[in-house]
C-alpha cells in the first residue's frame, strides 16, 4: 500500500476543507456574528493540519483500488470531524456527538438533524450546514480530482470509491476532465435554481441555501417551518422539479446537454426512476385526496413528498405521519429504492434493483430451461458476474449494518416505527423518518450511542459500505 500517497492526499483534502470553511466565516462577518470567529479559527486549524500531512509530496504518486478506498473512508470521517468543530467552538452545538451527527448528516446529504429549533442558529452555521450538502452531494474528492492534481494516474479508483452506483464510467478519457464536467453541470443547475427561487419571492440567502440542499439532495431546512413556511406552490414546484433532476444520473444530463438524446431515451434506469415517481405519486394522491380540498391540492403535496423521499432529499411541506398507512408504506419503500446511480441521491439505487430483478428472472428461467445459455444485459451492455457479485456483496453488507444499527437503537425506550425509520432514513441518507423522527420531530432526544451509530450508518450508506467497512478489515491494512 502506498501509505505516503494516502496521507498526502488526505492532507490535500483537509486543506480544501480549510479553504471552504472560510465561506461561512465570511457569511458570519457579513451578518456581524460571533460565529465568524469560530469558523475562522477552525479554518486555520484545518488548513494547518492539511499542510502538515501534505508537506512533502511522495515520489510514488500512484493510487490503486486499495488506496482509493482508504482515502475515501478516512477522509470523509476526518472531514466530518473537522467540519463539526465550528459548531462546538461557537457553542451552538456544544456536544461532540451532536455536532458530529449534524456534520455527517450534512456531508452525506442525509438532512437528519438534532436541532430542536433553528431560531438561535447563526447565518454562518446555517450556511455551513447547507453548503456541506452541496459539497458532499457530488463528493469533495470528485471536486478535488477535478481542480487539484493528486496523482500521476489511476484517480478513477477514487471516483469509484466515492461516487454512488454499481457501475462508474468516464464521460471523456481523462478522469479529471470528467470530474470537472460533472461539477460544471452541478454548479450551473444550482445557479439556475437559485435564480428561479429568487424570482418566486424567496429571499436570496434562503434561495442559495435551499438550492444547495436541493442540489445535494440533502434537505436541511432554513427555518423551523421548512419549505412549507414559504406557502408558495411555485417554490414547491421549482424545488420538486430540481429534486427529480438532481436524482438523475449526471452522465445522462451531460448527454442531453450535448445533444445525444438517444442514450437518454433508451436509459432503463431513467425510465424506471420516472416510472416509480409517477406511479407512487398517483397512488398517494388518490389515497390522501380525502384529507385535502381537491385532487390538485393532494397532488401538490404527494408529488413533492414522493420526489423528496425517492431522491433522498428529505424536504417536507406537510406532516405525512398523518397520511393513511398505505401512503406511509409507499414513502418508506421509496427510502430504500433511492435515486439513480451517478446522481447526488442516496438509497440502494434504481439500477441495482433493476439488475437484481433481471438476475432473479434469469435464474427462474434457468430452472425451467437448464441448458439455455443467456447473458444479463442492462443499458445495452452485458453485466458481468463480477458486477452481480459486487451488488450481492453490497446488499449483504447493507443488511448487516442495518440490522446491527437497529439492534443498538432498540436499546432506546421508544416505539419500533421510530427506531426502524431512524435507521432506514440514515443509512439511505433521506433525512426525516416517521413518528418521533418524522417531519415534525428530530434526532436530538436519542442517546449519544444511538447518534454515533446513526452517524456511522450515514457514512456507510453514502459511501456504499465498502470504503467504511474495509477500515475494520485486518487484511486491508496489510501492505
Buried (B, 14 or more C-beta within 10 A) or exposed (E): EBEBBBBBBBBBBBBBBBEBBBBBBBBBBEBEBEBBBBBBBBBBBBBEBBBEBBEEEBEEBBBBEBBBBBBBBBBBBBBBBBBBBBBBBBEBBEBBBBBBBBBBBBBBBBBBBBBEEBEEBBBBBBBBBBBBBBBBBBBBBBBBBBEEEBBEEBBBBBBBBBBBBBBBBBBEEEBBEBBBBBBEBBEEBBEBBBBBBBEBEBEEBBBBBBBBBBBBBBBBBBBEEBBBEBEBBBBBBBBBBBBBBBBBBBBBBBBBEEEEEEBBEEBBBBEBBBEBBEEBBBBBBBBBBEBBEEEEBBBBBBBBBBBBBBBBBBBBBBEBBEBEEEBBEBBBBBBBBBBBBBBBBBBBBBBBBBBBEBBEEBEEEEEEEEEEEEEBEBBEEEBEEEBBEBBEEBBEBBEEBBEBBBEBBBEBEBEEBBBBBBBBBBBBBBBBBBBBBBBBBBBBBBEEEBBBBBBBBBBBBBBBBBBBBBBEEEEBEEE
